[in-house]
Amino acid sequence: MALVEIKSLHKSFGSNHVLRGIDFTVEQGEVVCVIGPSGSGKSTLLRCVNLLETPQEGQVIVRGEDITHPDCHLDEARQQIGMVFQQFNLFPHLSALANCTVAQRTVLKRPAEEADRVARANLERVGLSDKIEAYPAQLSGGQQQRVAIARALSMDPALMLFDEPTSALDPELVGDVLTVMRKLALDGMTMLVVTHEMAFAREVADRVVFMDGGVIVEQGPPAEVIGNPKEERTRTFLRRVLDPTHVEPTP
Amino acid sequence: MSTVPTSGTDTPVERKGLSPRQRAQRSRWIQYAVLVVLVLAAAFSANWGQIVSVFFKPEFIKSTFQDGVLQALVKTLEYTAGAFVIGLAGGTLLALMKLSQVGPYRWIATAYIEFFRGLPAIVVFIAFSLLPLAFPGMTIPWDPYGVVWLALGIVASAYMAEVIRAGIQAVPKGQVEAARSLGMPAGVAMRKIVLPQAFRIVLPPLTNDLILLVKDSSLVFMIGVAADGYELTGFGRDLANTYSNLTPIVVCGFCYLLITLPLGLLARRLEARTARTR
């Protein structure tokens, strides 16, 4: 059984039809990268997987549980889905450690020592054992994003969602975050990543999904989708991303 | 290469009259002169002996202290502090009601806030002073604190509710999303994530509300508390009547400034800090 199963998903914001029937699955242990031009609906798709956006139509099934069902125990379902945001969204009034313990304590009801131990282990995992007492404002963007990853990991999720995790970072800080994500993938974490980092997608992803205009245009192993795309739309997009200064010849 | 266009002759342009700088200078001198004349006129025409004996009579200053202006100051602080706690609790509750998904809660909160913000505080105090007459035998516990805290707190909560609501809404949406994505129920996210940040945001305006509350506590004398419950205004008025002299009121006025000026300074400091961290 797939870890995540999405069936004919539709989502509109007013008259803007952002997702136009999405079907796809993520298997246990798989790393899936979603690529596509801005406005193609990839972030919306990701936000539908933990129901931060409520789809109008279709189903999202996580570990056999339909989380789009109105009577779903959504808070419990979300505990197993970690999410990392483009803007980090760390809690600015809490230290790095407390950012990682607050949900463990209040949601999982873990005792203080256990929550503390888990948080420290995860902060060490993202290479920030020396920043445990720091507040978000004292950390660089790359460090903040790694704390955000540790915060999500501290809930022991079965799946991690990444919503353009490096897009808000200064170029020289992107590497640290991608290194952490690469390590996570190697550890066998199931990951769904919306990204513009083609090199990362090519190297780490088991599967790449190309979205445009609210539909999945093409998906498959990165060597095929990025290396040898079948669809013209994919080719056009990749040409623009991989060679931004390239000027299209006018027909 | 382009050349600067010049007129046929090389003579500079002649302009008449004062330059703007000279005119501003002259205007400033005139303003200083007017001020000096007015101050001198006031100083010479005033009857200083009378002014001192009516407003700052040393023996009345002394007896104002002996009669217990400091106790009255403490009462003012106690009344204000209790009312602030009630206002804060009530204001938070009203703010949450105003943001509630349940329509009637929103309506009740809106009605309450608009009603008590639109009313002069003194009307509320007069109503409270008449309560024992209207309901014979009715008592509010902890006399006189109970009735004072209640009357002041009811008005304060209406003002604070709007401030706190604005603070809650100023917390970025991403904070709630992050909290919910970790599996926190809405109530926990509000308590652990949103409210602590909201209160940090509203600290400066809340300090301003506290200053207003210090001043509003002067309306307590409308309720008709016993003499040992007098705060600064009631105490000062009573004494000024006894002496037929304004000195006690002036002393009480300075006591208010002793509270409000540092609070005002604190509010500006907090505002500057908030401005820096954003």
Contacts between the chains, C-beta under 8 A, distances in Angstrom:
chain1	res1	chain2	res2	distance
A	50	B	181	5.7
A	52	B	177	5.5
A	52	B	180	7.0
A	52	B	181	6.5
A	75	B	180	7.8
A	75	B	183	5.0
A	75	B	184	7.0
A	75	B	185	5.0
A	76	B	183	6.7
A	78	B	180	6.8
A	78	B	181	6.0
A	78	B	182	7.1
A	78	B	183	4.4
A	79	B	182	7.4
A	79	B	183	3.7
A	81	B	181	7.3
A	82	B	181	7.6
A	83	B	178	7.6
A	83	B	181	4.0
A	85	B	174	6.2
A	85	B	177	7.2
A	85	B	178	6.5
A	87	B	174	5.6
A	89	B	172	7.7
A	89	B	174	4.0
A	89	B	175	6.2
A	89	B	177	6.5
A	89	B	178	3.8
A	90	B	178	7.5
A	91	B	175	6.7
A	91	B	178	7.2
A	91	B	179	7.7
A	91	B	193	5.7
A	91	B	197	7.9
A	92	B	197	6.8
A	93	B	196	5.0
A	93	B	197	5.5
A	93	B	200	6.7
A	102	B	182	8.0
A	102	B	192	5.8
A	102	B	193	7.7
A	103	B	179	7.5
A	103	B	182	3.8
A	103	B	183	6.4
A	103	B	184	6.0
A	106	B	184	6.3
A	106	B	188	5.1
A	106	B	192	6.0
A	107	B	182	6.5
A	107	B	183	4.6
A	107	B	184	5.7
A	107	B	188	7.2
A	108	B	183	8.0
A	137	B	277	7.0
A	148	B	178	7.9
A	151	B	182	7.2
A	152	B	181	7.8
A	152	B	182	7.3
A	155	B	182	6.0
A	155	B	183	6.8
